Amino acid sequence: MFGLGRKAAPAPDGQWLERGGERFWLPWKKHAKARRLKLLVGSNGPRLTLPPRVSEKAARAFVDEHADWLWTQWARHAGVQQSPLAIGEAAELPWFGQRLPVQWHADRALHILREDWHWRIHTSARSSDRQLQAALLQAYRQYGQGWFLQRAQGYLQELPKAPAAVRVRPLRSLWGSLNAADAITLDVALLFAPEPVAEYVLVHELCHLLQRNHSPKFWREVEKRCPDWRDHREYLRAHGPTIKAEARRLFG
């Protein structure tokens, strides 16, 4: 499949993609354990991972087949490589798969409120963009912790014990974790994803209270509580790098 062959010519380090006067570089990276061609999107944009013996012709054909998806991902990636949120600028902030407009208000102190269909941000003449980043992170963490705690209630009766704590903070690569003291930590960037996706990660970590591994038994526990977990995991694989990049932009 994909033109694999023992005498394939060495693949180049990448290729330029061009469309409508725009172009970007798609790096190619061979991996000894790769079984198939795979397109990934990271904080530096898309890249192509190749099995050791794939031919250049097969790789280019694979890229052509997925060109529309690549350009969509590149546009999203380029969109989050903007400057941090600046006080007073027209902006929208993510909230569970939506983008809610920001309403700015002059006040005596900096504080942030999330209302039904918008974010309300109060700033003073002394407020700085750096302070805004910190306040925005604190607001997301506060709202997120309340949301996750409320969602967790529906699962606790089927668990041997409740988690010792549920914390929300930025995580560099993980989406969630359960530590030895039974405290759950969840990535604040999950608040940018659709609600079912964020809830899947919560369920995943709660199920580690039953199985502290990723064995078939563990995944059966996840599936009992979240039958669509595979779809949600694929969403994070496809959109996760973009979500995390936007979190870094907003929170620093």
C-alpha positions in Angstrom: 0.0 0.0 0.0 1.1 3.6 -0.7 3.8 2.3 -3.1 6.0 0.8 -0.5 9.1 -0.9 -2.0 12.5 -2.1 -0.9 14.4 0.1 -3.4 12.4 3.3 -3.1 14.4 6.5 -3.7 15.1 8.6 -0.5 12.3 10.9 0.3 13.0 14.7 0.5 12.9 16.7 3.7 9.6 18.2 2.7 7.7 20.1 0.0 6.1 23.5 -0.6 2.3 23.6 -0.9 0.9 26.6 -2.9 -2.7 27.8 -3.4 -4.2 31.1 -4.2 -0.9 33.0 -3.9 -0.2 31.5 -0.4 2.3 28.8 0.4 3.7 26.9 3.3 6.4 24.3 3.9 5.3 20.8 4.8 8.2 19.0 6.5 8.6 15.2 5.9 9.9 13.1 8.8 10.7 9.4 8.5 10.0 7.3 11.5 11.4 3.8 11.9 8.2 2.5 13.7 5.7 4.2 11.3 3.4 1.7 9.6 1.7 4.2 7.3 1.8 7.7 6.1 0.3 10.1 8.6 -0.4 13.9 8.6 0.0 15.6 11.9 -0.6 19.2 13.0 1.6 20.6 15.8 2.4 24.0 17.2 4.7 24.6 14.3 2.1 23.6 11.7 1.4 20.4 9.7 4.0 17.7 9.0 4.1 14.4 7.2 5.3 11.2 9.0 6.5 8.5 6.7 7.4 4.8 7.1 11.1 4.0 6.3 10.6 2.6 2.8 7.9 4.8 1.4 8.6 6.3 -2.0 8.5 10.0 -2.8 5.9 9.4 -5.5 3.5 7.7 -3.0 4.1 10.4 -0.4 3.3 13.2 -2.8 0.2 11.4 -3.9 -0.9 11.0 -0.3 -0.4 14.8 0.3 -2.4 15.6 -2.9 -5.2 13.4 -1.7 -5.4 15.3 1.6 -4.6 18.8 0.3 -8.0 20.3 1.3 -7.6 19.1 4.9 -4.1 20.4 5.0 -5.0 23.9 3.9 -7.9 24.0 6.4 -5.5 23.0 9.2 -2.9 25.6 8.0 -5.5 28.3 8.0 -6.4 27.5 11.6 -2.8 27.3 12.6 -2.1 30.7 11.0 -5.1 32.1 12.7 -3.8 31.3 16.2 -0.4 32.7 15.5 -1.7 36.2 16.3 -0.6 38.6 18.9 -1.9 38.1 22.5 -5.3 39.6 23.2 -4.9 43.4 23.7 -7.2 45.5 25.9 -9.9 47.2 23.9 -9.5 45.3 20.6 -12.4 43.6 18.9 -12.1 39.9 19.8 -13.9 36.6 20.3 -12.9 34.1 22.9 -13.5 30.3 22.7 -15.9 28.5 25.0 -16.8 24.9 24.4 -16.7 24.9 20.6 -18.2 28.4 20.3 -16.5 31.8 19.9 -18.1 34.4 22.1 -17.5 38.2 21.5 -15.8 40.3 24.1 -17.5 43.4 25.5 -15.1 45.8 27.1 -16.0 48.0 30.1 -14.0 50.8 31.8 -13.9 50.2 35.5 -11.8 50.7 38.6 -10.2 47.2 38.5 -9.6 44.3 36.1 -12.1 41.5 36.3 -13.7 39.1 33.8 -17.2 37.6 33.6 -18.5 35.0 31.2 -22.2 35.6 30.4 -24.5 33.5 28.2 -23.5 34.8 24.8 -20.4 37.0 25.4 -17.4 37.7 27.7 -17.5 40.9 29.7 -14.1 42.2 30.6 -13.7 45.2 32.9 -10.4 47.0 32.8 -8.9 50.1 34.5 -6.5 52.7 33.2 -3.7 50.8 35.0 -4.5 47.4 33.5 -1.9 45.9 31.3 -2.1 43.2 28.6 0.1 40.9 30.7 -2.4 41.4 33.6 -5.2 40.6 31.2 -3.6 37.3 30.3 -3.3 36.3 33.9 -6.8 37.3 34.7 -8.1 35.5 31.6 -6.4 32.3 32.7 -7.8 32.6 36.2 -11.3 33.1 34.8 -11.1 30.1 32.6 -9.7 28.0 35.4 -12.5 29.1 37.8 -15.3 28.5 35.3 -13.8 25.3 34.1 -13.4 23.8 37.6 -17.1 24.5 38.3 -18.1 22.9 35.0 -16.0 19.8 35.5 -17.1 19.3 39.1 -20.7 19.6 38.1 -20.2 17.0 35.3 -18.3 14.6 37.6 -21.3 14.3 39.9 -23.2 12.1 37.5 -20.4 9.5 37.5 -19.5 9.2 41.2 -22.1 6.7 42.2 -20.4 4.0 40.0 -16.9 4.7 41.3 -15.3 3.3 44.4 -14.5 6.8 45.6 -14.5 10.4 44.4 -11.4 12.0 43.2 -9.5 13.9 45.9 -9.6 17.1 43.8 -10.4 18.3 40.3 -8.0 20.9 39.1 -7.9 22.9 35.9 -4.6 24.4 34.6 -2.5 24.6 31.5 -0.9 21.3 30.5 1.9 21.3 27.9 1.1 17.9 26.2 -1.4 16.0 28.3 -5.2 16.6 28.4 -5.6 15.2 31.8 -4.0 13.1 34.6 -4.7 11.3 37.8 -2.0 11.3 40.4 -1.1 8.9 43.2 -3.2 10.9 45.6 -6.3 10.5 43.4 -6.3 14.2 42.3 -7.4 14.9 38.7 -5.8 17.6 36.7 -7.4 18.7 33.4 -6.0 21.0 30.7 -7.7 24.4 30.7 -7.6 24.3 26.8 -10.3 21.6 27.0 -12.7 24.5 27.6 -12.1 25.5 23.9 -13.3 22.0 22.7 -16.9 20.9 22.3 -18.5 19.9 25.6 -18.7 16.1 24.8 -15.0 16.1 24.1 -14.1 17.8 27.4 -16.4 15.4 29.2 -14.7 12.4 27.6 -11.4 13.5 29.1 -13.0 13.8 32.5 -14.5 10.3 32.1 -11.1 9.0 31.0 -9.5 10.2 34.2 -12.4 9.1 36.5 -12.1 5.6 35.0 -8.5 5.5 36.2 -9.9 5.3 39.7 -11.1 1.8 38.6 -8.2 0.8 36.4 -4.8 2.6 36.6 -3.7 1.5 33.2 -4.9 1.5 29.6 -5.9 -2.1 29.5 -8.9 -3.5 27.6 -10.7 -3.5 31.0 -10.0 0.3 31.3 -11.4 1.0 27.9 -14.5 -1.0 28.6 -15.1 1.2 31.7 -14.7 4.3 29.5 -17.1 2.9 26.8 -19.8 2.2 29.4 -19.8 5.9 30.3 -18.9 7.4 27.0 -19.8 5.2 24.0 -18.5 7.8 21.5 -15.1 8.1 23.1 -13.3 7.1 19.9 -14.8 10.1 18.1 -13.8 12.4 20.9 -10.2 11.1 21.0 -10.0 11.6 17.2 -11.2 15.2 17.6 -8.4 15.9 20.0 -5.8 14.2 17.7 -7.0 16.4 14.8 -7.7 19.7 16.5 -5.7 19.4 19.7 -2.5 21.1 18.5 -4.5 24.1 17.3 -6.5 24.3 20.6 -3.3 24.2 22.7 -1.6 26.8 20.4 -4.6 29.2 21.0 -4.3 28.6 24.8 -0.7 29.6 24.7 -1.6 32.8 22.7 -4.3 33.8 25.2 -2.7 32.8 28.5 1.0 33.3 27.7 
